[in-house]
Amino acid sequence: SLKAGIAKVAPDAAGAMIVLGDMPGVSSKDLDSLVDAFRRSGGHAVVRASHQGKRGNPVLLPRSLFAAVAQLEGDTGARHLVEAEGLDVIDVEIGQGASIDVDTREALEGAGGVLQD
């Protein structure tokens, strides 16, 4: 899905934000903070959400990684590409939202959500 998404990014976009659909703790303010950090980097750094020093999601990838992402095979993320390219990485503290992932009914309830049958 990362590869497919990057393939659809507008040709004049400086980067792409990878936002997971199962992270309800990420707010629009958090997304704005990531975009602001990306802009301050001149669009050249990888910007990722973090919580208490631990990396999380969303992640903003600069255009310079798009060609490498297009070559990914299988269920592979971009983490190794970031390390291989030696790009600057900016961590932006957004709180617990960076690490709350709701893949199960129990996780949703633990995150304060309500699932109706």
Phi and psi restraints in degrees (range 20) as a CNS / XPLOR table:
assign (resid 1 and name C) (resid 2 and name N)
       (resid 2 and name CA) (resid 2 and name C) 1.0 -61.9 20.0 2
assign (resid 2 and name N) (resid 2 and name CA)
       (resid 2 and name C) (resid 3 and name N) 1.0 -48.3 20.0 2
assign (resid 2 and name C) (resid 3 and name N)
       (resid 3 and name CA) (resid 3 and name C) 1.0 -60.6 20.0 2
assign (resid 3 and name N) (resid 3 and name CA)
       (resid 3 and name C) (resid 4 and name N) 1.0 -44.3 20.0 2
assign (resid 3 and name C) (resid 4 and name N)
       (resid 4 and name CA) (resid 4 and name C) 1.0 -65.7 20.0 2
assign (resid 4 and name N) (resid 4 and name CA)
       (resid 4 and name C) (resid 5 and name N) 1.0 -41.0 20.0 2
assign (resid 4 and name C) (resid 5 and name N)
       (resid 5 and name CA) (resid 5 and name C) 1.0 -65.2 20.0 2
assign (resid 5 and name N) (resid 5 and name CA)
       (resid 5 and name C) (resid 6 and name N) 1.0 -45.4 20.0 2
assign (resid 5 and name C) (resid 6 and name N)
       (resid 6 and name CA) (resid 6 and name C) 1.0 -62.1 20.0 2
assign (resid 6 and name N) (resid 6 and name CA)
       (resid 6 and name C) (resid 7 and name N) 1.0 -34.7 20.0 2
assign (resid 6 and name C) (resid 7 and name N)
       (resid 7 and name CA) (resid 7 and name C) 1.0 -63.8 20.0 2
assign (resid 7 and name N) (resid 7 and name CA)
       (resid 7 and name C) (resid 8 and name N) 1.0 -21.6 20.0 2
assign (resid 7 and name C) (resid 8 and name N)
       (resid 8 and name CA) (resid 8 and name C) 1.0 -99.4 20.0 2
assign (resid 8 and name N) (resid 8 and name CA)
       (resid 8 and name C) (resid 9 and name N) 1.0 1.5 20.0 2
assign (resid 8 and name C) (resid 9 and name N)
       (resid 9 and name CA) (resid 9 and name C) 1.0 -69.2 20.0 2
assign (resid 9 and name N) (resid 9 and name CA)
       (resid 9 and name C) (resid 10 and name N) 1.0 139.2 20.0 2
assign (resid 9 and name C) (resid 10 and name N)
       (resid 10 and name CA) (resid 10 and name C) 1.0 -56.0 20.0 2
assign (resid 10 and name N) (resid 10 and name CA)
       (resid 10 and name C) (resid 11 and name N) 1.0 141.5 20.0 2
assign (resid 10 and name C) (resid 11 and name N)
       (resid 11 and name CA) (resid 11 and name C) 1.0 -61.9 20.0 2
assign (resid 11 and name N) (resid 11 and name CA)
       (resid 11 and name C) (resid 12 and name N) 1.0 -22.0 20.0 2
assign (resid 11 and name C) (resid 12 and name N)
       (resid 12 and name CA) (resid 12 and name C) 1.0 -98.4 20.0 2
assign (resid 12 and name N) (resid 12 and name CA)
       (resid 12 and name C) (resid 13 and name N) 1.0 5.9 20.0 2
assign (resid 12 and name C) (resid 13 and name N)
       (resid 13 and name CA) (resid 13 and name C) 1.0 -74.7 20.0 2
assign (resid 13 and name N) (resid 13 and name CA)
       (resid 13 and name C) (resid 14 and name N) 1.0 137.8 20.0 2
assign (resid 13 and name C) (resid 14 and name N)
       (resid 14 and name CA) (resid 14 and name C) 1.0 -76.8 20.0 2
assign (resid 14 and name N) (resid 14 and name CA)
       (resid 14 and name C) (resid 15 and name N) 1.0 -21.1 20.0 2
assign (resid 14 and name C) (resid 15 and name N)
       (resid 15 and name CA) (resid 15 and name C) 1.0 -169.9 20.0 2
assign (resid 15 and name N) (resid 15 and name CA)
       (resid 15 and name C) (resid 16 and name N) 1.0 -174.6 20.0 2
assign (resid 15 and name C) (resid 16 and name N)
       (resid 16 and name CA) (resid 16 and name C) 1.0 -141.9 20.0 2
assign (resid 16 and name N) (resid 16 and name CA)
       (resid 16 and name C) (resid 17 and name N) 1.0 136.2 20.0 2
assign (resid 16 and name C) (resid 17 and name N)
       (resid 17 and name CA) (resid 17 and name C) 1.0 -95.5 20.0 2
assign (resid 17 and name N) (resid 17 and name CA)
       (resid 17 and name C) (resid 18 and name N) 1.0 128.1 20.0 2
assign (resid 17 and name C) (resid 18 and name N)
       (resid 18 and name CA) (resid 18 and name C) 1.0 -97.8 20.0 2
assign (resid 18 and name N) (resid 18 and name CA)
       (resid 18 and name C) (resid 19 and name N) 1.0 110.4 20.0 2
assign (resid 18 and name C) (resid 19 and name N)
       (resid 19 and name CA) (resid 19 and name C) 1.0 -118.3 20.0 2
assign (resid 19 and name N) (resid 19 and name CA)
       (resid 19 and name C) (resid 20 and name N) 1.0 121.9 20.0 2
assign (resid 19 and name C) (resid 20 and name N)
       (resid 20 and name CA) (resid 20 and name C) 1.0 -81.6 20.0 2
assign (resid 20 and name N) (resid 20 and name CA)
       (resid 20 and name C) (resid 21 and name N) 1.0 140.4 20.0 2
assign (resid 20 and name C) (resid 21 and name N)
       (resid 21 and name CA) (resid 21 and name C) 1.0 -76.0 20.0 2
assign (resid 21 and name N) (resid 21 and name CA)
       (resid 21 and name C) (resid 22 and name N) 1.0 -10.9 20.0 2
assign (resid 21 and name C) (resid 22 and name N)
       (resid 22 and name CA) (resid 22 and name C) 1.0 -109.0 20.0 2
assign (resid 22 and name N) (resid 22 and name CA)
       (resid 22 and name C) (resid 23 and name N) 1.0 34.7 20.0 2
assign (resid 22 and name C) (resid 23 and name N)
       (resid 23 and name CA) (resid 23 and name C) 1.0 -126.7 20.0 2
assign (resid 23 and name N) (resid 23 and name CA)
       (resid 23 and name C) (resid 24 and name N) 1.0 77.8 20.0 2
assign (resid 23 and name C) (resid 24 and name N)
       (resid 24 and name CA) (resid 24 and name C) 1.0 -69.1 20.0 2
assign (resid 24 and name N) (resid 24 and name CA)
       (resid 24 and name C) (resid 25 and name N) 1.0 -10.9 20.0 2
assign (resid 24 and name C) (resid 25 and name N)
       (resid 25 and name CA) (resid 25 and name C) 1.0 -84.0 20.0 2
assign (resid 25 and name N) (resid 25 and name CA)
       (resid 25 and name C) (resid 26 and name N) 1.0 -2.1 20.0 2
assign (resid 25 and name C) (resid 26 and name N)
       (resid 26 and name CA) (resid 26 and name C) 1.0 -89.6 20.0 2
assign (resid 26 and name N) (resid 26 and name CA)
       (resid 26 and name C) (resid 27 and name N) 1.0 123.9 20.0 2
assign (resid 26 and name C) (resid 27 and name N)
       (resid 27 and name CA) (resid 27 and name C) 1.0 -101.8 20.0 2
assign (resid 27 and name N) (resid 27 and name CA)
       (resid 27 and name C) (resid 28 and name N) 1.0 169.0 20.0 2
assign (resid 27 and name C) (resid 28 and name N)
       (resid 28 and name CA) (resid 28 and name C) 1.0 -63.7 20.0 2
assign (resid 28 and name N) (resid 28 and name CA)
       (resid 28 and name C) (resid 29 and name N) 1.0 -32.9 20.0 2
assign (resid 28 and name C) (resid 29 and name N)
       (resid 29 and name CA) (resid 29 and name C) 1.0 -63.0 20.0 2
assign (resid 29 and name N) (resid 29 and name CA)
       (resid 29 and name C) (resid 30 and name N) 1.0 -40.1 20.0 2
assign (resid 29 and name C) (resid 30 and name N)
       (resid 30 and name CA) (resid 30 and name C) 1.0 -61.8 20.0 2
assign (resid 30 and name N) (resid 30 and name CA)
       (resid 30 and name C) (resid 31 and name N) 1.0 -44.4 20.0 2
assign (resid 30 and name C) (resid 31 and name N)
       (resid 31 and name CA) (resid 31 and name C) 1.0 -62.3 20.0 2
assign (resid 31 and name N) (resid 31 and name CA)
       (resid 31 and name C) (resid 32 and name N) 1.0 -41.7 20.0 2
assign (resid 31 and name C) (resid 32 and name N)
       (resid 32 and name CA) (resid 32 and name C) 1.0 -60.3 20.0 2
assign (resid 32 and name N) (resid 32 and name CA)
       (resid 32 and name C) (resid 33 and name N) 1.0 -39.8 20.0 2
assign (resid 32 and name C) (resid 33 and name N)
       (resid 33 and name CA) (resid 33 and name C) 1.0 -62.4 20.0 2
assign (resid 33 and name N) (resid 33 and name CA)
       (resid 33 and name C) (resid 34 and name N) 1.0 -39.9 20.0 2
assign (resid 33 and name C) (resid 34 and name N)
       (resid 34 and name CA) (resid 34 and name C) 1.0 -66.2 20.0 2
assign (resid 34 and name N) (resid 34 and name CA)
       (resid 34 and name C) (resid 35 and name N) 1.0 -44.4 20.0 2
assign (resid 34 and name C) (resid 35 and name N)
       (resid 35 and name CA) (resid 35 and name C) 1.0 -62.7 20.0 2
assign (resid 35 and name N) (resid 35 and name CA)
       (resid 35 and name C) (resid 36 and name N) 1.0 -42.3 20.0 2
assign (resid 35 and name C) (resid 36 and name N)
       (resid 36 and name CA) (resid 36 and name C) 1.0 -59.7 20.0 2
assign (resid 36 and name N) (resid 36 and name CA)
       (resid 36 and name C) (resid 37 and name N) 1.0 -43.8 20.0 2
assign (resid 36 and name C) (resid 37 and name N)
       (resid 37 and name CA) (resid 37 and name C) 1.0 -64.7 20.0 2
assign (resid 37 and name N) (resid 37 and name CA)
       (resid 37 and name C) (resid 38 and name N) 1.0 -38.5 20.0 2
assign (resid 37 and name C) (resid 38 and name N)
       (resid 38 and name CA) (resid 38 and name C) 1.0 -63.2 20.0 2
assign (resid 38 and name N) (resid 38 and name CA)
       (resid 38 and name C) (resid 39 and name N) 1.0 -44.8 20.0 2
assign (resid 38 and name C) (resid 39 and name N)
       (resid 39 and name CA) (resid 39 and name C) 1.0 -63.0 20.0 2
assign (resid 39 and name N) (resid 39 and name CA)
       (resid 39 and name C) (resid 40 and name N) 1.0 -41.3 20.0 2
assign (resid 39 and name C) (resid 40 and name N)
       (resid 40 and name CA) (resid 40 and name C) 1.0 -63.5 20.0 2
assign (resid 40 and name N) (resid 40 and name CA)
       (resid 40 and name C) (resid 41 and name N) 1.0 -25.9 20.0 2
assign (resid 40 and name C) (resid 41 and name N)
       (resid 41 and name CA) (resid 41 and name C) 1.0 -81.4 20.0 2
assign (resid 41 and name N) (resid 41 and name CA)
       (resid 41 and name C) (resid 42 and name N) 1.0 -2.5 20.0 2
assign (resid 41 and name C) (resid 42 and name N)
       (resid 42 and name CA) (resid 42 and name C) 1.0 77.3 20.0 2
assign (resid 42 and name N) (resid 42 and name CA)
       (resid 42 and name C) (resid 43 and name N) 1.0 13.8 20.0 2
assign (resid 42 and name C) (resid 43 and name N)
       (resid 43 and name CA) (resid 43 and name C) 1.0 79.2 20.0 2
assign (resid 43 and name N) (resid 43 and name CA)
       (resid 43 and name C) (resid 44 and name N) 1.0 19.5 20.0 2
assign (resid 43 and name C) (resid 44 and name N)
       (resid 44 and name CA) (resid 44 and name C) 1.0 -110.8 20.0 2
assign (resid 44 and name N) (resid 44 and name CA)
       (resid 44 and name C) (resid 45 and name N) 1.0 -11.9 20.0 2
assign (resid 44 and name C) (resid 45 and name N)
       (resid 45 and name CA) (resid 45 and name C) 1.0 -100.8 20.0 2
assign (resid 45 and name N) (resid 45 and name CA)
       (resid 45 and name C) (resid 46 and name N) 1.0 157.5 20.0 2
assign (resid 45 and name C) (resid 46 and name N)
       (resid 46 and name CA) (resid 46 and name C) 1.0 -84.5 20.0 2
assign (resid 46 and name N) (resid 46 and name CA)
       (resid 46 and name C) (resid 47 and name N) 1.0 130.2 20.0 2
assign (resid 46 and name C) (resid 47 and name N)
       (resid 47 and name CA) (resid 47 and name C) 1.0 -117.9 20.0 2
assign (resid 47 and name N) (resid 47 and name CA)
       (resid 47 and name C) (resid 48 and name N) 1.0 126.8 20.0 2
assign (resid 47 and name C) (resid 48 and name N)
       (resid 48 and name CA) (resid 48 and name C) 1.0 -132.3 20.0 2
assign (resid 48 and name N) (resid 48 and name CA)
       (resid 48 and name C) (resid 49 and name N) 1.0 147.6 20.0 2
assign (resid 48 and name C) (resid 49 and name N)
       (resid 49 and name CA) (resid 49 and name C) 1.0 -71.0 20.0 2
assign (resid 49 and name N) (resid 49 and name CA)
       (resid 49 and name C) (resid 50 and name N) 1.0 150.1 20.0 2
assign (resid 49 and name C) (resid 50 and name N)
       (resid 50 and name CA) (resid 50 and name C) 1.0 -144.8 20.0 2
assign (resid 50 and name N) (resid 50 and name CA)
       (resid 50 and name C) (resid 51 and name N) 1.0 164.7 20.0 2
assign (resid 50 and name C) (resid 51 and name N)
       (resid 51 and name CA) (resid 51 and name C) 1.0 -143.9 20.0 2
assign (resid 51 and name N) (resid 51 and name CA)
       (resid 51 and name C) (resid 52 and name N) 1.0 118.5 20.0 2
assign (resid 51 and name C) (resid 52 and name N)
       (resid 52 and name CA) (resid 52 and name C) 1.0 52.3 20.0 2
assign (resid 52 and name N) (resid 52 and name CA)
       (resid 52 and name C) (resid 53 and name N) 1.0 43.6 20.0 2
assign (resid 52 and name C) (resid 53 and name N)
       (resid 53 and name CA) (resid 53 and name C) 1.0 82.3 20.0 2
assign (resid 53 and name N) (resid 53 and name CA)
       (resid 53 and name C) (resid 54 and name N) 1.0 -1.4 20.0 2
assign (resid 53 and name C) (resid 54 and name N)
       (resid 54 and name CA) (resid 54 and name C) 1.0 -103.0 20.0 2
assign (resid 54 and name N) (resid 54 and name CA)
       (resid 54 and name C) (resid 55 and name N) 1.0 132.7 20.0 2
assign (resid 54 and name C) (resid 55 and name N)
       (resid 55 and name CA) (resid 55 and name C) 1.0 -67.7 20.0 2
assign (resid 55 and name N) (resid 55 and name CA)
       (resid 55 and name C) (resid 56 and name N) 1.0 150.5 20.0 2
assign (resid 55 and name C) (resid 56 and name N)
       (resid 56 and name CA) (resid 56 and name C) 1.0 -148.1 20.0 2
assign (resid 56 and name N) (resid 56 and name CA)
       (resid 56 and name C) (resid 57 and name N) 1.0 -148.1 20.0 2
assign (resid 56 and name C) (resid 57 and name N)
       (resid 57 and name CA) (resid 57 and name C) 1.0 -134.0 20.0 2
assign (resid 57 and name N) (resid 57 and name CA)
       (resid 57 and name C) (resid 58 and name N) 1.0 157.2 20.0 2
assign (resid 57 and name C) (resid 58 and name N)
       (resid 58 and name CA) (resid 58 and name C) 1.0 -71.0 20.0 2
assign (resid 58 and name N) (resid 58 and name CA)
       (resid 58 and name C) (resid 59 and name N) 1.0 170.3 20.0 2
assign (resid 58 and name C) (resid 59 and name N)
       (resid 59 and name CA) (resid 59 and name C) 1.0 -132.1 20.0 2
assign (resid 59 and name N) (resid 59 and name CA)
       (resid 59 and name C) (resid 60 and name N) 1.0 138.3 20.0 2
assign (resid 59 and name C) (resid 60 and name N)
       (resid 60 and name CA) (resid 60 and name C) 1.0 -108.7 20.0 2
assign (resid 60 and name N) (resid 60 and name CA)
       (resid 60 and name C) (resid 61 and name N) 1.0 120.4 20.0 2
assign (resid 60 and name C) (resid 61 and name N)
       (resid 61 and name CA) (resid 61 and name C) 1.0 -103.3 20.0 2
assign (resid 61 and name N) (resid 61 and name CA)
       (resid 61 and name C) (resid 62 and name N) 1.0 135.2 20.0 2
assign (resid 61 and name C) (resid 62 and name N)
       (resid 62 and name CA) (resid 62 and name C) 1.0 -76.1 20.0 2
assign (resid 62 and name N) (resid 62 and name CA)
       (resid 62 and name C) (resid 63 and name N) 1.0 156.6 20.0 2
assign (resid 62 and name C) (resid 63 and name N)
       (resid 63 and name CA) (resid 63 and name C) 1.0 -54.7 20.0 2
assign (resid 63 and name N) (resid 63 and name CA)
       (resid 63 and name C) (resid 64 and name N) 1.0 -30.4 20.0 2
assign (resid 63 and name C) (resid 64 and name N)
       (resid 64 and name CA) (resid 64 and name C) 1.0 -59.7 20.0 2
assign (resid 64 and name N) (resid 64 and name CA)
       (resid 64 and name C) (resid 65 and name N) 1.0 -16.2 20.0 2
assign (resid 64 and name C) (resid 65 and name N)
       (resid 65 and name CA) (resid 65 and name C) 1.0 -95.1 20.0 2
assign (resid 65 and name N) (resid 65 and name CA)
       (resid 65 and name C) (resid 66 and name N) 1.0 -9.5 20.0 2
assign (resid 65 and name C) (resid 66 and name N)
       (resid 66 and name CA) (resid 66 and name C) 1.0 -59.7 20.0 2
assign (resid 66 and name N) (resid 66 and name CA)
       (resid 66 and name C) (resid 67 and name N) 1.0 -42.7 20.0 2
assign (resid 66 and name C) (resid 67 and name N)
       (resid 67 and name CA) (resid 67 and name C) 1.0 -63.1 20.0 2
assign (resid 67 and name N) (resid 67 and name CA)
       (resid 67 and name C) (resid 68 and name N) 1.0 -40.3 20.0 2
assign (resid 67 and name C) (resid 68 and name N)
       (resid 68 and name CA) (resid 68 and name C) 1.0 -67.9 20.0 2
assign (resid 68 and name N) (resid 68 and name CA)
       (resid 68 and name C) (resid 69 and name N) 1.0 -38.7 20.0 2
assign (resid 68 and name C) (resid 69 and name N)
       (resid 69 and name CA) (resid 69 and name C) 1.0 -62.3 20.0 2
assign (resid 69 and name N) (resid 69 and name CA)
       (resid 69 and name C) (resid 70 and name N) 1.0 -38.1 20.0 2
assign (resid 69 and name C) (resid 70 and name N)
       (resid 70 and name CA) (resid 70 and name C) 1.0 -61.9 20.0 2
assign (resid 70 and name N) (resid 70 and name CA)
       (resid 70 and name C) (resid 71 and name N) 1.0 -20.9 20.0 2
assign (resid 70 and name C) (resid 71 and name N)
       (resid 71 and name CA) (resid 71 and name C) 1.0 -93.1 20.0 2
assign (resid 71 and name N) (resid 71 and name CA)
       (resid 71 and name C) (resid 72 and name N) 1.0 -2.6 20.0 2
assign (resid 71 and name C) (resid 72 and name N)
       (resid 72 and name CA) (resid 72 and name C) 1.0 -62.7 20.0 2
assign (resid 72 and name N) (resid 72 and name CA)
       (resid 72 and name C) (resid 73 and name N) 1.0 146.3 20.0 2
assign (resid 72 and name C) (resid 73 and name N)
       (resid 73 and name CA) (resid 73 and name C) 1.0 -120.9 20.0 2
assign (resid 73 and name N) (resid 73 and name CA)
       (resid 73 and name C) (resid 74 and name N) 1.0 142.1 20.0 2
assign (resid 73 and name C) (resid 74 and name N)
       (resid 74 and name CA) (resid 74 and name C) 1.0 68.6 20.0 2
assign (resid 74 and name N) (resid 74 and name CA)
       (resid 74 and name C) (resid 75 and name N) 1.0 -156.5 20.0 2
assign (resid 74 and name C) (resid 75 and name N)
       (resid 75 and name CA) (resid 75 and name C) 1.0 -89.8 20.0 2
assign (resid 75 and name N) (resid 75 and name CA)
       (resid 75 and name C) (resid 76 and name N) 1.0 67.1 20.0 2
assign (resid 75 and name C) (resid 76 and name N)
       (resid 76 and name CA) (resid 76 and name C) 1.0 -116.7 20.0 2
assign (resid 76 and name N) (resid 76 and name CA)
       (resid 76 and name C) (resid 77 and name N) 1.0 134.0 20.0 2
assign (resid 76 and name C) (resid 77 and name N)
       (resid 77 and name CA) (resid 77 and name C) 1.0 -89.4 20.0 2
assign (resid 77 and name N) (resid 77 and name CA)
       (resid 77 and name C) (resid 78 and name N) 1.0 -173.5 20.0 2
assign (resid 77 and name C) (resid 78 and name N)
       (resid 78 and name CA) (resid 78 and name C) 1.0 -96.1 20.0 2
assign (resid 78 and name N) (resid 78 and name CA)
       (resid 78 and name C) (resid 79 and name N) 1.0 1.4 20.0 2
assign (resid 78 and name C) (resid 79 and name N)
       (resid 79 and name CA) (resid 79 and name C) 1.0 -55.2 20.0 2
assign (resid 79 and name N) (resid 79 and name CA)
       (resid 79 and name C) (resid 80 and name N) 1.0 -46.7 20.0 2
assign (resid 79 and name C) (resid 80 and name N)
       (resid 80 and name CA) (resid 80 and name C) 1.0 -68.0 20.0 2
assign (resid 80 and name N) (resid 80 and name CA)
       (resid 80 and name C) (resid 81 and name N) 1.0 -28.4 20.0 2
assign (resid 80 and name C) (resid 81 and name N)
       (resid 81 and name CA) (resid 81 and name C) 1.0 -67.4 20.0 2
assign (resid 81 and name N) (resid 81 and name CA)
       (resid 81 and name C) (resid 82 and name N) 1.0 -41.9 20.0 2
assign (resid 81 and name C) (resid 82 and name N)
       (resid 82 and name CA) (resid 82 and name C) 1.0 -59.8 20.0 2
assign (resid 82 and name N) (resid 82 and name CA)
       (resid 82 and name C) (resid 83 and name N) 1.0 -45.7 20.0 2
assign (resid 82 and name C) (resid 83 and name N)
       (resid 83 and name CA) (resid 83 and name C) 1.0 -65.4 20.0 2
assign (resid 83 and name N) (resid 83 and name CA)
       (resid 83 and name C) (resid 84 and name N) 1.0 -41.8 20.0 2
assign (resid 83 and name C) (resid 84 and name N)
       (resid 84 and name CA) (resid 84 and name C) 1.0 -68.1 20.0 2
assign (resid 84 and name N) (resid 84 and name CA)
       (resid 84 and name C) (resid 85 and name N) 1.0 -35.7 20.0 2
assign (resid 84 and name C) (resid 85 and name N)
       (resid 85 and name CA) (resid 85 and name C) 1.0 -77.9 20.0 2
assign (resid 85 and name N) (resid 85 and name CA)
       (resid 85 and name C) (resid 86 and name N) 1.0 -17.6 20.0 2
assign (resid 85 and name C) (resid 86 and name N)
       (resid 86 and name CA) (resid 86 and name C) 1.0 68.1 20.0 2
assign (resid 86 and name N) (resid 86 and name CA)
       (resid 86 and name C) (resid 87 and name N) 1.0 27.8 20.0 2
assign (resid 86 and name C) (resid 87 and name N)
       (resid 87 and name CA) (resid 87 and name C) 1.0 -73.1 20.0 2
assign (resid 87 and name N) (resid 87 and name CA)
       (resid 87 and name C) (resid 88 and name N) 1.0 152.6 20.0 2
assign (resid 87 and name C) (resid 88 and name N)
       (resid 88 and name CA) (resid 88 and name C) 1.0 -64.4 20.0 2
assign (resid 88 and name N) (resid 88 and name CA)
       (resid 88 and name C) (resid 89 and name N) 1.0 142.1 20.0 2
assign (resid 88 and name C) (resid 89 and name N)
       (resid 89 and name CA) (resid 89 and name C) 1.0 -122.2 20.0 2
assign (resid 89 and name N) (resid 89 and name CA)
       (resid 89 and name C) (resid 90 and name N) 1.0 126.8 20.0 2
assign (resid 89 and name C) (resid 90 and name N)
       (resid 90 and name CA) (resid 90 and name C) 1.0 -111.3 20.0 2
assign (resid 90 and name N) (resid 90 and name CA)
       (resid 90 and name C) (resid 91 and name N) 1.0 120.0 20.0 2
assign (resid 90 and name C) (resid 91 and name N)
       (resid 91 and name CA) (resid 91 and name C) 1.0 -93.3 20.0 2
assign (resid 91 and name N) (resid 91 and name CA)
       (resid 91 and name C) (resid 92 and name N) 1.0 131.7 20.0 2
assign (resid 91 and name C) (resid 92 and name N)
       (resid 92 and name CA) (resid 92 and name C) 1.0 -116.9 20.0 2
assign (resid 92 and name N) (resid 92 and name CA)
       (resid 92 and name C) (resid 93 and name N) 1.0 117.0 20.0 2
assign (resid 92 and name C) (resid 93 and name N)
       (resid 93 and name CA) (resid 93 and name C) 1.0 -69.6 20.0 2
assign (resid 93 and name N) (resid 93 and name CA)
       (resid 93 and name C) (resid 94 and name N) 1.0 118.2 20.0 2
assign (resid 93 and name C) (resid 94 and name N)
       (resid 94 and name CA) (resid 94 and name C) 1.0 -120.7 20.0 2
assign (resid 94 and name N) (resid 94 and name CA)
       (resid 94 and name C) (resid 95 and name N) 1.0 2.4 20.0 2
assign (resid 94 and name C) (resid 95 and name N)
       (resid 95 and name CA) (resid 95 and name C) 1.0 91.2 20.0 2
assign (resid 95 and name N) (resid 95 and name CA)
       (resid 95 and name C) (resid 96 and name N) 1.0 -165.9 20.0 2
assign (resid 95 and name C) (resid 96 and name N)
       (resid 96 and name CA) (resid 96 and name C) 1.0 -59.0 20.0 2
assign (resid 96 and name N) (resid 96 and name CA)
       (resid 96 and name C) (resid 97 and name N) 1.0 -24.4 20.0 2
assign (resid 96 and name C) (resid 97 and name N)
       (resid 97 and name CA) (resid 97 and name C) 1.0 -55.8 20.0 2
assign (resid 97 and name N) (resid 97 and name CA)
       (resid 97 and name C) (resid 98 and name N) 1.0 -25.9 20.0 2
assign (resid 97 and name C) (resid 98 and name N)
       (resid 98 and name CA) (resid 98 and name C) 1.0 -69.0 20.0 2
assign (resid 98 and name N) (resid 98 and name CA)
       (resid 98 and name C) (resid 99 and name N) 1.0 -18.1 20.0 2
assign (resid 98 and name C) (resid 99 and name N)
       (resid 99 and name CA) (resid 99 and name C) 1.0 -126.6 20.0 2
assign (resid 99 and name N) (resid 99 and name CA)
       (resid 99 and name C) (resid 100 and name N) 1.0 -2.9 20.0 2
assign (resid 99 and name C) (resid 100 and name N)
       (resid 100 and name CA) (resid 100 and name C) 1.0 -80.9 20.0 2
assign (resid 100 and name N) (resid 100 and name CA)
       (resid 100 and name C) (resid 101 and name N) 1.0 116.7 20.0 2
assign (resid 100 and name C) (resid 101 and name N)
       (resid 101 and name CA) (resid 101 and name C) 1.0 -125.3 20.0 2
assign (resid 101 and name N) (resid 101 and name CA)
       (resid 101 and name C) (resid 102 and name N) 1.0 121.4 20.0 2
assign (resid 101 and name C) (resid 102 and name N)
       (resid 102 and name CA) (resid 102 and name C) 1.0 -111.0 20.0 2
assign (resid 102 and name N) (resid 102 and name CA)
       (resid 102 and name C) (resid 103 and name N) 1.0 90.6 20.0 2
assign (resid 102 and name C) (resid 103 and name N)
       (resid 103 and name CA) (resid 103 and name C) 1.0 -98.6 20.0 2
assign (resid 103 and name N) (resid 103 and name CA)
       (resid 103 and name C) (resid 104 and name N) 1.0 -10.9 20.0 2
assign (resid 103 and name C) (resid 104 and name N)
       (resid 104 and name CA) (resid 104 and name C) 1.0 -133.8 20.0 2
assign (resid 104 and name N) (resid 104 and name CA)
       (resid 104 and name C) (resid 105 and name N) 1.0 164.8 20.0 2
assign (resid 104 and name C) (resid 105 and name N)
       (resid 105 and name CA) (resid 105 and name C) 1.0 -57.1 20.0 2
assign (resid 105 and name N) (resid 105 and name CA)
       (resid 105 and name C) (resid 106 and name N) 1.0 -42.0 20.0 2
assign (resid 105 and name C) (resid 106 and name N)
       (resid 106 and name CA) (resid 106 and name C) 1.0 -64.5 20.0 2
assign (resid 106 and name N) (resid 106 and name CA)
       (resid 106 and name C) (resid 107 and name N) 1.0 -41.1 20.0 2
assign (resid 106 and name C) (resid 107 and name N)
       (resid 107 and name CA) (resid 107 and name C) 1.0 -65.7 20.0 2
assign (resid 107 and name N) (resid 107 and name CA)
       (resid 107 and name C) (resid 108 and name N) 1.0 -38.6 20.0 2
assign (resid 107 and name C) (resid 108 and name N)
       (resid 108 and name CA) (resid 108 and name C) 1.0 -63.2 20.0 2
assign (resid 108 and name N) (resid 108 and name CA)
       (resid 108 and name C) (resid 109 and name N) 1.0 -46.3 20.0 2
assign (resid 108 and name C) (resid 109 and name N)
       (resid 109 and name CA) (resid 109 and name C) 1.0 -63.8 20.0 2
assign (resid 109 and name N) (resid 109 and name CA)
       (resid 109 and name C) (resid 110 and name N) 1.0 -39.2 20.0 2
assign (resid 109 and name C) (resid 110 and name N)
       (resid 110 and name CA) (resid 110 and name C) 1.0 -64.5 20.0 2
assign (resid 110 and name N) (resid 110 and name CA)
       (resid 110 and name C) (resid 111 and name N) 1.0 -27.5 20.0 2
assign (resid 110 and name C) (resid 111 and name N)
       (resid 111 and name CA) (resid 111 and name C) 1.0 -86.9 20.0 2
assign (resid 111 and name N) (resid 111 and name CA)
       (resid 111 and name C) (resid 112 and name N) 1.0 1.7 20.0 2
assign (resid 111 and name C) (resid 112 and name N)
       (resid 112 and name CA) (resid 112 and name C) 1.0 94.3 20.0 2
assign (resid 112 and name N) (resid 112 and name CA)
       (resid 112 and name C) (resid 113 and name N) 1.0 6.6 20.0 2
assign (resid 112 and name C) (resid 113 and name N)
       (resid 113 and name CA) (resid 113 and name C) 1.0 -86.8 20.0 2
assign (resid 113 and name N) (resid 113 and name CA)
       (resid 113 and name C) (resid 114 and name N) 1.0 163.7 20.0 2
assign (resid 113 and name C) (resid 114 and name N)
       (resid 114 and name CA) (resid 114 and name C) 1.0 -125.4 20.0 2
assign (resid 114 and name N) (resid 114 and name CA)
       (resid 114 and name C) (resid 115 and name N) 1.0 129.2 20.0 2
assign (resid 114 and name C) (resid 115 and name N)
       (resid 115 and name CA) (resid 115 and name C) 1.0 -109.9 20.0 2
assign (resid 115 and name N) (resid 115 and name CA)
       (resid 115 and name C) (resid 116 and name N) 1.0 124.0 20.0 2
assign (resid 115 and name C) (resid 116 and name N)
       (resid 116 and name CA) (resid 116 and name C) 1.0 -100.0 20.0 2
assign (resid 116 and name N) (resid 116 and name CA)
       (resid 116 and name C) (resid 117 and name N) 1.0 138.0 20.0 2
